[in-house]
């Protein structure tokens, strides 16, 4: 990760213009992985060049995959098929990326060789039992620190059998890890989940030629599959767009057009939530790109109101709750977020982090065991806060600063490079100075 930085963000008089946000992080990860497991050549356009996705790219290069970098956001990946990976000669470093570690564990659990996965100080604290336990039921041999629950992970691959797994949480990472393991072995693997989690893996695997059955409550795949190289066009990341959506809503005098954003319905909960709060958000020029729905998002400043958020909205917006809490801090009335305990095991405890940081800026916010209660107000004060090394916390605090009385100094902002290279420059570009 880049060297730590402190940044000060001043209030502004509005955000105006047309912008593009970087490629979708979830789709970029999967494009690299599935192209590596396919037979033949794949072209990936619009790839996110953030540190998380670069960790995935380096991991597959260590597994013997040749990659040609044609431009800053275009790769040509030469896949070797699902049986064509090579044993790495060194530990694979997943950096800060939980997606890299959890999905690649499913792939490597079925490969007939030994591998070790590690990560940075934050990733090594994150829970891995959620994928280790179901992979172990398939016969995987995975050892980890802290009684097998945390990285580094040592994987002695091969010898898996198909299973039916009932996941206690709606997690695309859990579902994808099992699909990726199951597609390499004989038989049918079925994953049930309590709510529909994001379905990027299912959509992209179908575009690569795999046959999956999605049904109410889960997905199943029969292996082994034969993936074929494809062209993948990666849309803009809705999680990155969410920061500018909220900024445009809460700062008076704003009108932003955010172009070419992925609006997959399993990911677009943030749009639904902000519209329920009274936000003026329109989806224009709807279209499809590589099996994913895409649109341009027009956002205008709005008077937001507090709402209750729970149920199936939670997994559809799980990564956006830090910035949703910022919107709630400026909304009239009370916003209650519940059934979101998953926020406590992200890059940091995002419930505790947002309550501490927004509270320091004068927000009326209190933690709940599985969420937050936020009573909105017209204006927050300035101050000094820290991101806790979490990219989404850092960018959410920058958005909050735009409508404070005197600006906010944010420590530990280099982490934004994991998902949104160029965030600070883009924010400055569209912000009208006070």
KEMI-488401 format. One record per residue: residue in one letter; x, y, z of N, C-alpha, C in turn. Coordinates in steps of 0.2 Angstrom, whole numbers, padded with zeros to 4 digits, always signed. Example, Ala and Ser with C-alpha at 12.3 -4.5 7.8 and 13.67 -1.06 7.14 Angstrom:
A+0066-0028+0039+0062-0022+0039+0066-0016+0039S+0064-0011+0035+0068-0005+0036+0064+0000+0039
END
This chain:
X+0004-0006+0000+0000+0000+0000+0004+0006+0000X+0002+0012-0003+0006+0018-0004+0007+0021+0003X+0012+0025+0003+0014+0028+0010+0008+0032+0012X+0007+0032+0019+0002+0036+0022+0002+0043+0020X-0005+0046+0020-0005+0053+0018-0011+0056+0023X-0010+0062+0024-0016+0066+0027-0018+0071+0022X-0025+0072+0022-0028+0077+0017-0033+0081+0021X-0034+0087+0019-0039+0091+0022-0044+0093+0016X-0050+0092+0017-0056+0093+0012-0060+0099+0015X-0061+0104+0011-0064+0110+0013-0072+0109+0010X-0076+0113+0014-0083+0113+0011-0083+0116+0004X-0088+0115+0000-0089+0118-0006-0096+0120-0008X-0097+0124-0013-0103+0127-0015-0107+0123-0020X-0105+0117-0021-0109+0113-0026-0104+0108-0030X-0106+0103-0033-0102+0099-0037-0106+0099-0044X-0102+0100-0049-0105+0101-0056-0100+0097-0061X-0103+0094-0066-0100+0091-0071-0102+0084-0073X-0098+0081-0078-0098+0074-0080-0092+0071-0078X-0093+0065-0075-0087+0061-0073-0087+0054-0075X-0082+0051-0075-0081+0043-0075-0078+0041-0069X-0080+0035-0066-0077+0032-0061-0073+0026-0063X-0068+0024-0059-0064+0018-0061-0069+0012-0062X-0066+0007-0066-0069+0000-0067-0071-0003-0060X-0076-0007-0061-0079-0011-0055-0074-0015-0052X-0073-0015-0046-0068-0019-0042-0070-0026-0043X-0076-0028-0041-0078-0035-0041-0078-0038-0047X-0080-0035-0053-0080-0037-0059-0072-0038-0062X-0068-0033-0060-0061-0033-0062-0058-0040-0059X-0059-0041-0053-0056-0047-0050-0058-0053-0053X-0064-0054-0055-0067-0060-0058-0065-0060-0065X-0064-0055-0069-0062-0055-0075-0055-0058-0076X-0050-0056-0071-0044-0059-0071-0044-0066-0069X-0048-0068-0064-0048-0075-0062-0051-0080-0068X-0056-0078-0070-0060-0082-0075-0056-0083-0082X-0053-0077-0084-0049-0077-0090-0043-0082-0089X-0040-0082-0083-0034-0086-0081-0036-0094-0082X-0043-0095-0080-0045-0102-0080-0048-0104-0086X-0049-0100-0091-0052-0101-0097-0046-0104-0102X-0048-0107-0107-0044-0109-0113-0043-0104-0118X-0037-0102-0119-0036-0097-0124-0036-0090-0122X-0036-0085-0126-0035-0078-0125-0041-0074-0123X-0041-0070-0118-0046-0065-0116-0043-0058-0116X-0048-0054-0118-0046-0046-0118-0050-0043-0113X-0047-0040-0108-0051-0036-0103-0050-0029-0103X-0056-0025-0104-0055-0018-0105-0059-0014-0100X-0056-0009-0097-0059-0005-0092-0057-0008-0085X-0052-0012-0084-0050-0015-0078-0048-0009-0073X-0050-0010-0067-0048-0006-0061-0041-0007-0060X-0037-0002-0060-0030-0003-0058-0028-0001-0051X-0033-0003-0046-0032-0002-0039-0028-0007-0037X-0025-0006-0030-0020-0011-0027-0024-0018-0026X-0030-0018-0025-0033-0025-0024-0033-0029-0030X-0035-0026-0035-0035-0030-0042-0028-0031-0044X-0024-0027-0043-0017-0029-0045-0014-0034-0041X-0016-0035-0035-0015-0041-0031-0017-0047-0034X-0023-0047-0036-0026-0053-0040-0022-0055-0046X-0020-0049-0050-0016-0050-0056-0010-0053-0055X-0006-0051-0050+0000-0054-0048+0000-0061-0046X-0006-0062-0042-0007-0069-0039-0007-0074-0045X-0011-0072-0050-0011-0077-0056-0005-0077-0060X-0001-0072-0060+0005-0072-0064+0010-0077-0060X+0009-0077-0053+0013-0082-0049+0011-0089-0051X+0005-0090-0053+0002-0097-0054+0003-0099-0062X+0007-0095-0065+0009-0097-0072+0006-0094-0077X+0001-0089-0076-0003-0086-0081+0001-0080-0085X+0002-0080-0091+0005-0074-0095+0000-0069-0096X+0002-0062-0095-0002-0057-0096+0001-0051-0100X-0002-0049-0105+0001-0043-0109-0003-0037-0107X+0000-0032-0105-0003-0026-0103-0003-0021-0109X-0009-0020-0113-0009-0016-0119-0010-0009-0117X-0013-0007-0112-0013+0000-0110-0015+0000-0103X-0016+0006-0100-0017+0007-0093-0023+0003-0090X-0028+0002-0095-0034-0001-0092-0036-0007-0097X-0031-0010-0101-0033-0015-0105-0027-0021-0104X-0030-0027-0103-0025-0033-0103-0027-0038-0108X-0022-0042-0110-0024-0048-0113-0021-0054-0109X-0025-0058-0107-0023-0064-0103-0024-0070-0106X-0018-0074-0106-0018-0080-0109-0019-0086-0104X-0025-0089-0105-0028-0094-0100-0025-0101-0102X-0025-0105-0097-0023-0112-0098-0028-0117-0096X-0034-0115-0095-0039-0120-0093-0039-0121-0086X-0045-0124-0084-0045-0125-0076-0040-0130-0073X-0037-0134-0077-0031-0138-0075-0024-0135-0077X-0024-0129-0079-0018-0127-0081-0014-0122-0077X-0016-0121-0071-0012-0117-0066-0006-0121-0063X+0000-0117-0062+0006-0121-0059+0007-0119-0052X+0010-0123-0048+0011-0122-0041+0016-0116-0041X+0014-0111-0036+0018-0105-0035+0025-0107-0032X+0030-0104-0033+0036-0105-0030+0037-0100-0024X+0032-0096-0022+0033-0092-0016+0026-0091-0013X+0026-0088-0008+0019-0086-0004+0016-0081-0009X+0009-0082-0010+0005-0077-0013+0002-0071-0008X+0004-0065-0010+0002-0059-0006-0004-0056-0009X-0010-0057-0005-0016-0054-0007-0017-0047-0005X-0012-0044-0002-0012-0037+0000-0018-0035+0005X-0022-0031+0003-0028-0029+0007-0034-0032+0005X-0034-0036+0000-0040-0039-0004-0043-0045-0001X-0049-0044+0002-0052-0050+0005-0055-0054-0001X-0057-0051-0007-0060-0054-0013-0054-0059-0016X-0048-0056-0016-0043-0060-0019-0042-0067-0015X-0041-0066-0008-0040-0071-0004-0046-0076-0004X-0052-0074-0003-0057-0079-0002-0059-0083-0009X-0059-0079-0014-0060-0082-0021-0055-0087-0023X-0049-0085-0022-0043-0089-0025-0042-0095-0020X-0045-0095-0014-0045-0101-0010-0049-0106-0013X-0055-0104-0015-0059-0109-0019-0056-0112-0025X-0052-0108-0029-0049-0111-0034-0043-0115-0032X-0039-0113-0028-0033-0117-0026-0035-0123-0022X-0040-0123-0018-0042-0129-0015-0043-0135-0019X-0045-0134-0026-0046-0140-0030-0040-0141-0035X-0035-0137-0034-0029-0138-0038-0024-0143-0035X-0021-0147-0039-0017-0153-0036-0010-0151-0034X-0009-0145-0030-0003-0143-0027-0004-0139-0021X+0002-0137-0018+0002-0133-0012+0003-0126-0013X+0000-0122-0009+0000-0115-0010-0001-0111-0003X+0002-0105-0002+0001-0101+0004-0001-0094+0002X-0007-0092+0006-0009-0085+0005-0008-0081+0011X-0006-0075+0010-0006-0070+0016-0008-0064+0013X-0008-0058+0018-0010-0052+0016-0007-0047+0021X-0010-0041+0020-0007-0035+0024-0010-0036+0031X-0008-0031+0036-0010-0032+0043-0017-0032+0044X-0021-0028+0039-0028-0028+0040-0032-0034+0038X-0029-0037+0032-0032-0043+0029-0031-0049+0034X-0025-0049+0037-0024-0055+0042-0028-0055+0048X-0032-0050+0049-0036-0049+0055-0044-0051+0053X-0045-0052+0046-0052-0053+0044-0054-0060+0044X-0060-0062+0045-0062-0069+0046-0062-0073+0040X-0059-0079+0040-0058-0083+0034-0062-0090+0035X-0065-0091+0041-0068-0097+0042-0075-0098+0038X-0077-0092+0036-0083-0092+0032-0082-0096+0025X-0076-0096+0023-0075-0100+0017-0071-0106+0018X-0067-0106+0024-0063-0112+0026-0068-0118+0028X-0073-0116+0032-0078-0121+0034-0081-0125+0028X-0085-0121+0024-0088-0125+0018-0083-0128+0013X-0077-0125+0012-0072-0129+0008-0070-0135+0011X-0069-0135+0018-0067-0141+0021-0072-0146+0021X-0079-0145+0021-0084-0150+0020-0083-0153+0013X-0080-0149+0008-0079-0152+0001-0073-0157+0001X-0069-0157+0007-0063-0161+0007-0057-0157+0007X-0057-0150+0007-0051-0146+0006-0047-0147+0013X-0041-0146+0012-0036-0146+0017-0033-0139+0018X-0035-0135+0022-0033-0128+0023-0031-0127+0030X-0025-0125+0032-0023-0123+0038-0022-0115+0039X-0024-0113+0045-0023-0105+0045-0022-0104+0053X-0020-0097+0053-0018-0095+0060-0025-0094+0064X-0024-0094+0071-0030-0093+0075-0035-0098+0074X-0033-0105+0075-0037-0110+0075-0040-0111+0068X-0036-0109+0063-0039-0110+0056-0043-0105+0054X-0044-0099+0057-0049-0094+0055-0046-0088+0052X-0039-0087+0052-0036-0081+0049-0030-0083+0045X-0028-0078+0040-0022-0079+0036-0016-0078+0041X-0011-0080+0038-0009-0084+0032-0013-0091+0032X-0015-0093+0026-0018-0099+0024-0013-0104+0020X-0013-0110+0022-0009-0115+0019-0014-0120+0016X-0014-0121+0009-0019-0125+0006-0015-0131+0002X-0017-0137+0004-0014-0143+0001-0020-0145-0004X-0020-0143-0010-0026-0144-0014-0027-0151-0017X-0033-0151-0020-0035-0158-0023-0040-0162-0018X-0043-0167-0022-0047-0172-0018-0054-0169-0016X-0057-0164-0019-0063-0162-0017-0069-0166-0019X-0075-0165-0016-0081-0168-0018-0086-0163-0018X-0091-0164-0022-0097-0159-0022-0101-0159-0016X-0104-0153-0014-0108-0153-0008-0114-0149-0009X-0119-0149-0005-0124-0144-0004-0123-0140+0002X-0122-0134+0001-0120-0129+0007-0125-0124+0008X-0128-0124+0014-0132-0118+0016-0129-0113+0020X-0127-0107+0017-0123-0102+0020-0127-0098+0025X-0125-0097+0031-0129-0093+0036-0129-0086+0034X-0125-0083+0029-0124-0076+0027-0125-0076+0020X-0128-0070+0018-0128-0069+0010-0121-0065+0009X-0117-0069+0006-0110-0067+0004-0108-0069-0003X-0107-0065-0007-0105-0066-0014-0098-0070-0014X-0094-0068-0009-0087-0071-0009-0087-0078-0007X-0092-0080-0002-0093-0087+0000-0096-0091-0006X-0101-0088-0009-0104-0092-0014-0099-0093-0020X-0095-0087-0022-0091-0088-0027-0085-0093-0026X-0082-0093-0020-0077-0098-0018-0079-0105-0019X-0086-0106-0017-0088-0113-0018-0090-0115-0025X-0092-0110-0029-0094-0111-0036-0087-0112-0040X-0082-0109-0038-0075-0109-0041-0072-0116-0039X-0073-0118-0033-0071-0125-0032-0075-0130-0035X-0081-0130-0035-0086-0135-0038-0085-0135-0045X-0084-0130-0049-0083-0131-0056-0077-0134-0059X-0073-0136-0054-0067-0139-0056-0067-0147-0055X-0072-0149-0052-0073-0156-0050-0079-0160-0053X-0079-0166-0053-0085-0170-0055-0091-0169-0050X-0097-0168-0053-0103-0168-0049-0106-0161-0048X-0111-0160-0044-0115-0154-0044-0114-0151-0037X-0112-0145-0037-0111-0141-0030-0117-0136-0030X-0120-0136-0024-0126-0131-0023-0125-0127-0017X-0126-0120-0018-0125-0116-0013-0132-0112-0012X-0134-0113-0005-0140-0109-0003-0138-0103+0001X-0142-0097+0000-0140-0092+0004-0147-0088+0007X-0147-0085+0012-0153-0082+0015-0156-0076+0011X-0152-0072+0008-0154-0067+0003-0149-0067-0003X-0152-0065-0008-0148-0065-0014-0142-0060-0014X-0136-0063-0014-0130-0059-0014-0128-0057-0022X-0123-0052-0022-0121-0050-0029-0120-0056-0034X-0122-0056-0040-0121-0061-0044-0116-0060-0050X-0111-0056-0049-0106-0055-0054-0103-0062-0057X-0101-0066-0052-0098-0073-0054-0103-0077-0059X-0109-0077-0057-0114-0081-0061-0114-0078-0068X-0115-0071-0068-0115-0068-0075-0109-0069-0079X-0103-0068-0076-0097-0069-0080-0095-0076-0082X-0097-0080-0077-0095-0087-0079-0100-0090-0085X-0106-0087-0085-0110-0089-0091-0107-0086-0097X-0104-0080-0097-0102-0077-0103-0095-0081-0105X-0092-0084-0101-0086-0088-0102-0088-0095-0104X-0095-0097-0104-0097-0103-0107-0099-0108-0102X-0099-0107-0095-0101-0111-0090-0109-0112-0090X-0111-0117-0088-0118-0118-0086-0120-0118-0079X-0123-0113-0077-0125-0113-0070-0133-0112-0069X-0136-0115-0064-0143-0114-0063-0144-0110-0057X-0147-0104-0058-0149-0099-0052-0156-0101-0051X-0158-0101-0044-0164-0102-0042-0166-0098-0036X-0172-0097-0034-0174-0093-0028-0170-0096-0022X-0166-0093-0020-0162-0095-0014-0155-0098-0015X-0153-0098-0021-0146-0101-0022-0144-0102-0029X-0139-0106-0030-0136-0107-0037-0132-0114-0036X-0132-0117-0042-0129-0124-0043-0125-0124-0049X-0119-0128-0049-0115-0129-0055-0113-0136-0055X-0112-0139-0061-0110-0145-0062-0103-0145-0065X-0098-0148-0062-0092-0148-0065-0090-0155-0068X-0084-0155-0071-0080-0149-0073-0082-0145-0079X-0081-0139-0079-0083-0134-0084-0077-0133-0089X-0079-0131-0095-0074-0129-0100-0075-0122-0101X-0071-0117-0099-0072-0110-0100-0068-0108-0106X-0070-0103-0110-0067-0101-0116-0066-0094-0116X-0060-0092-0118-0058-0085-0118-0063-0080-0121X-0064-0074-0118-0069-0069-0120-0066-0062-0120X-0070-0057-0122-0069-0050-0121-0073-0048-0116X-0070-0045-0111-0074-0042-0105-0073-0035-0105X-0079-0031-0105-0079-0024-0104-0081-0023-0097X-0077-0020-0093-0079-0018-0086-0082-0012-0085X-0088-0011-0082-0091-0005-0081-0089-0001-0075X-0090+0005-0075-0088+0009-0069-0091+0006-0062X-0088+0007-0057-0090+0004-0051-0095+0008-0047X-0101+0005-0046-0106+0008-0042-0104+0010-0035X-0099+0006-0032-0097+0008-0025-0093+0014-0025X-0089+0015-0031-0085+0022-0032-0090+0027-0033X-0095+0026-0038-0100+0031-0040-0104+0033-0034X-0105+0029-0029-0109+0031-0023-0106+0037-0019X-0100+0038-0019-0097+0043-0015-0099+0050-0019X-0099+0050-0025-0101+0056-0029-0109+0057-0029X-0112+0051-0029-0120+0052-0028-0122+0055-0022X-0119+0053-0016-0120+0056-0010-0118+0063-0010X-0112+0064-0012-0109+0071-0012-0114+0076-0016X-0116+0074-0022-0121+0078-0026-0128+0079-0023X-0130+0074-0019-0136+0075-0015-0136+0080-0009X-0131+0079-0005-0130+0083+0001-0128+0090+0000X-0124+0092-0005-0121+0098-0006-0126+0103-0010X-0129+0108-0008-0134+0112-0012-0130+0115-0018X-0134+0115-0023-0131+0118-0030-0128+0113-0034X-0129+0106-0033-0125+0101-0036-0129+0098-0042X-0126+0096-0047-0129+0092-0052-0123+0089-0056X-0123+0082-0055-0117+0078-0058-0120+0072-0062X-0117+0071-0068-0118+0065-0072-0112+0060-0071X-0114+0055-0069-0109+0049-0068-0110+0044-0073X-0105+0044-0078-0106+0040-0084-0104+0033-0083X-0107+0028-0087-0105+0021-0088-0104+0018-0081X-0109+0017-0077-0109+0014-0071-0113+0007-0071X-0110+0002-0068-0113-0004-0068-0119-0003-0063X-0125-0006-0065-0131-0005-0061-0134-0012-0060X-0130-0017-0059-0133-0024-0057-0137-0023-0051X-0143-0026-0052-0148-0026-0047-0146-0029-0040X-0141-0033-0040-0139-0036-0034-0134-0031-0031X-0132-0026-0034-0127-0021-0031-0130-0014-0031X-0136-0013-0033-0139-0006-0034-0143-0004-0028X-0142-0007-0022-0146-0005-0016-0145+0002-0014X-0139+0004-0015-0138+0011-0013-0142+0016-0017X-0143+0015-0024-0148+0019-0027-0155+0019-0024X-0157+0013-0023-0164+0012-0020-0164+0016-0013X-0159+0015-0009-0159+0018-0003-0159+0026-0003X-0155+0028-0007-0155+0036-0008-0161+0039-0011X-0164+0035-0016-0171+0037-0018-0176+0037-0013X-0176+0032-0009-0181+0031-0003-0180+0037+0001X-0174+0040+0002-0173+0045+0006-0175+0052+0003X-0177+0052-0003-0179+0058-0007-0174+0060-0011X-0169+0057-0013-0164+0059-0017-0166+0059-0025X-0164+0064-0028-0165+0065-0035-0160+0061-0039X-0161+0055-0041-0156+0051-0045-0160+0048-0051X-0158+0049-0057-0160+0046-0063-0155+0042-0066X-0158+0036-0069-0154+0032-0073-0155+0033-0080X-0150+0035-0084-0151+0037-0091-0147+0032-0095X-0149+0032-0102-0145+0028-0107-0143+0021-0104X-0148+0017-0102-0148+0010-0100-0145+0006-0105X-0141+0001-0104-0138-0003-0109-0135-0009-0106X-0132-0014-0110-0129-0020-0107-0121-0020-0109X-0117-0022-0105-0110-0023-0107-0107-0029-0104X-0105-0034-0108-0103-0041-0105-0108-0044-0100X-0114-0043-0102-0119-0047-0097-0121-0043-0091X-0118-0037-0090-0120-0033-0085-0124-0026-0087X-0129-0025-0083-0133-0019-0085-0129-0012-0083X-0129-0007-0087-0125-0001-0086-0129+0005-0088X-0128+0010-0084-0132+0016-0086-0128+0022-0084X-0130+0028-0086-0127+0035-0084-0132+0037-0078X-0129+0040-0073-0132+0042-0067-0132+0049-0066X-0138+0052-0066-0139+0059-0065-0141+0061-0058X-0137+0065-0054-0138+0066-0047-0139+0074-0046X-0144+0076-0043-0145+0083-0041-0146+0084-0034X-0144+0089-0031-0145+0091-0024-0152+0090-0022X-0153+0087-0016-0160+0086-0013-0160+0086-0006X-0166+0087-0003-0167+0087+0004-0169+0080+0006X-0164+0077+0009-0165+0070+0011-0169+0069+0018X-0172+0063+0018-0176+0062+0025-0174+0055+0027X-0174+0054+0034-0172+0048+0037-0177+0042+0035X-0174+0036+0035-0178+0030+0034-0175+0024+0038X-0179+0019+0038-0177+0013+0041-0174+0008+0035X-0168+0005+0036-0165+0001+0031-0163-0006+0034X-0166-0011+0031-0164-0018+0034-0166-0023+0028X-0166-0029+0030-0169-0034+0025-0164-0035+0019X-0167-0036+0013-0163-0038+0007-0160-0032+0004X-0161-0026+0007-0157-0020+0005-0150-0020+0007X-0149-0024+0013-0142-0024+0016-0137-0027+0012X-0138-0033+0009-0133-0036+0005-0132-0033-0001X-0137-0029-0004-0137-0026-0010-0133-0019-0010X-0131-0017-0003-0128-0011-0002-0123-0011+0003X-0120-0017+0004-0116-0018+0010-0110-0014+0010X-0107-0013+0004-0100-0009+0004-0102-0001+0004X-0108+0001+0003-0109+0008+0003-0112+0011+0009X-0112+0007+0015-0115+0010+0021-0111+0015+0024X-0104+0015+0023-0101+0021+0026-0103+0028+0023X-0104+0028+0017-0106+0034+0014-0114+0035+0014X-0118+0030+0015-0125+0030+0016-0126+0034+0023X-0121+0032+0028-0122+0035+0035-0120+0042+0034X-0116+0045+0030-0115+0052+0028-0121+0055+0026X-0125+0052+0021-0131+0055+0019-0136+0055+0024X-0136+0050+0029-0141+0050+0034-0139+0056+0039X-0133+0057+0040-0131+0063+0045-0133+0069+0042X-0135+0070+0036-0137+0077+0033-0145+0076+0032X-0148+0071+0033-0155+0070+0032-0159+0072+0037X-0165+0075+0036-0170+0077+0041-0173+0070+0044X-0174+0070+0051-0176+0064+0055-0171+0059+0056X-0173+0053+0058-0169+0048+0060-0169+0042+0055X-0162+0040+0053-0161+0034+0049-0159+0028+0054X-0162+0023+0053-0160+0017+0057-0157+0011+0052X-0151+0009+0053-0148+0004+0049-0148-0002+0053X-0151-0008+0051-0151-0014+0056-0150-0020+0051X-0148-0026+0054-0147-0032+0051-0140-0032+0046X-0136-0027+0049-0130-0026+0045-0123-0027+0049X-0124-0033+0053-0118-0035+0057-0112-0036+0053X-0113-0038+0047-0107-0039+0042-0102-0033+0042X-0105-0027+0043-0101-0021+0043-0095-0021+0048X-0096-0025+0053-0091-0026+0058-0085-0030+0056X-0085-0033+0051-0079-0038+0049-0077-0036+0042X-0077-0030+0040-0075-0027+0034-0067-0026+0035X-0065-0021+0031-0058-0019+0032-0056-0017+0039X-0061-0014+0042-0061-0012+0049-0069-0013+0051X-0070-0012+0058-0077-0012+0060-0080-0005+0058X-0084-0006+0052-0086+0000+0049-0092+0004+0053X-0095+0000+0057-0100+0003+0062-0097+0007+0067X-0092+0004+0070-0088+0008+0075-0084+0014+0072X-0081+0013+0066-0077+0018+0063-0082+0024+0061X-0087+0023+0058-0091+0029+0056-0095+0032+0062X-0097+0028+0067-0099+0032+0073-0094+0036+0076X-0088+0034+0077-0083+0038+0080-0081+0044+0076X-0080+0043+0069-0078+0049+0065-0083+0054+0064X-0089+0052+0062-0095+0056+0061-0097+0060+0068X-0096+0056+0073-0098+0059+0080-0093+0064+0081X-0086+0063+0079-0081+0068+0081-0083+0075+0077X-0087+0074+0071-0088+0080+0067-0095+0083+0069X-0098+0080+0075-0104+0083+0077-0110+0079+0075X-0110+0074+0072-0116+0070+0070-0119+0067+0076X-0125+0066+0076-0129+0063+0081-0130+0055+0079X-0125+0051+0080-0125+0044+0078-0123+0040+0083X-0126+0034+0084-0125+0029+0089-0124+0022+0086X-0120+0018+0088-0119+0011+0086-0125+0007+0088X-0127+0002+0084-0131-0003+0086-0127-0010+0085X-0129-0015+0089-0126-0022+0088-0125-0024+0080X-0130-0022+0076-0130-0024+0069-0131-0018+0065X-0129-0012+0067-0131-0006+0063-0129+0000+0066X-0133+0005+0064-0132+0012+0067-0139+0016+0067X-0140+0021+0072-0145+0025+0072-0142+0032+0071X-0145+0036+0066-0142+0042+0065-0148+0047+0064X-0147+0053+0068-0152+0058+0068-0149+0064+0064X-0151+0066+0059-0148+0070+0054-0148+0078+0057X-0144+0082+0054-0144+0089+0055-0142+0093+0049X-0142+0099+0050-0141+0103+0044-0134+0104+0042X-0129+0104+0047-0122+0105+0046-0118+0102+0051X-0113+0099+0049-0108+0096+0053-0102+0101+0054X-0098+0100+0060-0093+0104+0061-0086+0101+0058X-0081+0105+0057-0075+0103+0055-0071+0099+0060X-0065+0096+0059-0061+0093+0064-0056+0088+0061X-0053+0084+0065-0048+0080+0063-0050+0073+0064X-0050+0068+0059-0052+0061+0060-0047+0057+0056X-0048+0050+0057-0043+0045+0054-0048+0040+0050X-0045+0038+0045-0049+0033+0041-0048+0026+0043X-0044+0025+0048-0043+0018+0051-0040+0013+0046X-0037+0016+0041-0034+0012+0035-0039+0009+0031X-0045+0011+0031-0050+0009+0027-0052+0013+0021X-0052+0011+0015-0053+0016+0009-0060+0019+0009X-0065+0015+0011-0071+0017+0010-0073+0022+0016X-0070+0021+0022-0070+0026+0027-0067+0033+0025X-0061+0032+0022-0058+0039+0020-0062+0043+0015X-0065+0039+0010-0068+0043+0005-0075+0045+0008X-0078+0042+0012-0084+0044+0015-0083+0050+0019X-0078+0050+0023-0076+0056+0027-0075+0062+0022X-0072+0061+0017-0071+0067+0012-0078+0070+0009X-0082+0065+0008-0089+0067+0006-0092+0071+0012X-0092+0069+0018-0095+0072+0024-0092+0079+0024X-0085+0080+0023-0082+0086+0024-0085+0092+0019X-0088+0090+0014-0090+0095+0009-0096+0099+0011X-0099+0097+0017-0104+0101+0019-0103+0103+0027X-0097+0103+0029-0095+0105+0036-0095+0113+0036X-0094+0115+0042-0093+0122+0043-0086+0125+0042X-0081+0120+0043-0074+0122+0042-0069+0117+0039X-0072+0112+0036-0067+0107+0033-0065+0102+0038X-0062+0096+0035-0060+0091+0039-0053+0088+0037X-0049+0087+0042-0042+0084+0040-0043+0077+0042X-0041+0073+0037-0042+0065+0037-0035+0062+0037X-0033+0058+0042-0027+0055+0042-0028+0048+0039X-0022+0045+0036-0022+0039+0033-0026+0038+0027X-0025+0042+0022-0029+0042+0016-0026+0038+0010X-0020+0036+0010-0017+0032+0005-0021+0026+0003X-0025+0024+0008-0028+0017+0007-0033+0018+0001X-0035+0024-0001-0040+0025-0006-0038+0022-0013X-0031+0021-0013-0028+0018-0019-0030+0010-0020X-0033+0007-0015-0035+0000-0016-0041+0000-0020X-0045+0005-0021-0051+0004-0025-0053+0010-0029X-0050+0016-0028-0052+0022-0032-0045+0026-0033X-0041+0024-0037-0035+0028-0039-0038+0035-0043X-0035+0040-0040-0038+0047-0043-0044+0050-0040X-0046+0047-0034-0052+0050-0031-0051+0057-0029X-0046+0059-0026-0045+0065-0023-0044+0070-0029X-0041+0069-0034-0041+0073-0040-0048+0074-0043X-0052+0069-0044-0058+0069-0047-0063+0074-0042X-0062+0072-0036-0067+0076-0031-0065+0084-0032X-0059+0085-0032-0057+0092-0033-0059+0095-0039X-0059+0091-0044-0061+0094-0051-0068+0096-0051X-0073+0093-0048-0080+0094-0049-0082+0099-0043X-0078+0100-0038-0080+0104-0032-0079+0111-0033X-0085+0115-0032-0084+0122-0033-0082+0125-0026X-0077+0129-0026-0074+0132-0020-0079+0137-0017X-0078+0137-0010-0083+0142-0006-0080+0149-0007
END
